[in-house]
């Protein structure tokens, strides 16, 4: 039985690691995100099928975590039930089918996977270095390093070794959807790349304070790469994620390590204080750092166009919630109703930029407007 359990846990671990790697390295022009979804969903589906085979036919004795299943099942059922009152049920159906291929394997892992210490350590290492790879590729784009890498015949997964690096799309700093040059890495949009890269920061810091000397120093590399990419990406969402991950995630983990006496406060401070000092100096005096600070401060400028768009989208969502408080407008139907509730100013802004507001840019308001108080309560229960 122990051998069966080991094989099953190894299967899940390999599936998780493959997904982390493929999300970072897979790249298809014009279909960046959806191509990543496609690749990862295939890996997840194969992993789940093999796992179910072991459970059903190999009689694997598993520990079932039923507490997670109940809120998830109720939220899923209510989301499907909202097709009845949704104006466009097909949009909800398409959304459910698109994301179920990823949600189901994730639920499978939560229900059945009880990782051991060394398994988590391996996953943490892969997460740290592969998410930093995303940042590294963005740095290559930002500083036009492809020609230099090609001179030294540097070939990482066939990405950099090309015949004419200066003319190849991956070697120039591409334009994002707003027409601005941006280090989009392998994600097509710096927002997504920053969100993925940012995982290397808390993960890398944990390895930095818990591993032995040489491994601790090695862990500093992805940490610094991710931090630098976060700065040059000039992404407000990435900055917010960085602050919250350190304020809450790192704080919680550090306190737990100190409480369990795995590391001392002094050993944490000797890494954290110099890192924060260097980071503060970089932000204060380096042009990229100053640009990052300026970009971050626009998050609090209520007159900034992107902030205005979000504020008006939130107002539209709140008006929608007032008219559909209990059940919402139906899953994935915010986009359908948004034209009815958008303010005059939001309409002018979208017409001027030839864009549309198809989401609230706030997950809580999105769920509340589409699934009402009932669905929102189930959503909070699941969290």
Buried (B, 14 or more C-beta within 10 A) or exposed (E): EEEBBEEBBEBBBEBBBBBBBBBBBBBBEEEBEEBBBEBBBEBBBBBBEBBEEBBEEEEBEBEEEEEEEEBBEBBBEBBBBBBEBBEBBEBBBEBBEBEEBBBBBBBBBEBBBEBEEEBEBEBBBBBBBBBBBBBBBBBBBBEEBBEEBBEEEBEEEEBBBBEEBEEEEBBBBBEBEEEEEBBBBBBBBBBBBBBBBBBBBBBBBBBBBBBEEEEBEBBBBBBBBBBBBBBBBBBBBBBEBBEEBBEEBBEEBBEEBBEEEEBEEEBBEEBBEEBEEEBEEBBEEEEBBEBBEEBBEBBEEEEBEBBBBBBBBBBBBBBBBEEBEEBBBBBBBBBBBBEEBBBEEBEEBBEEEEEEBEBBBBEEBBBBBBBBBBBBBBBEEBE
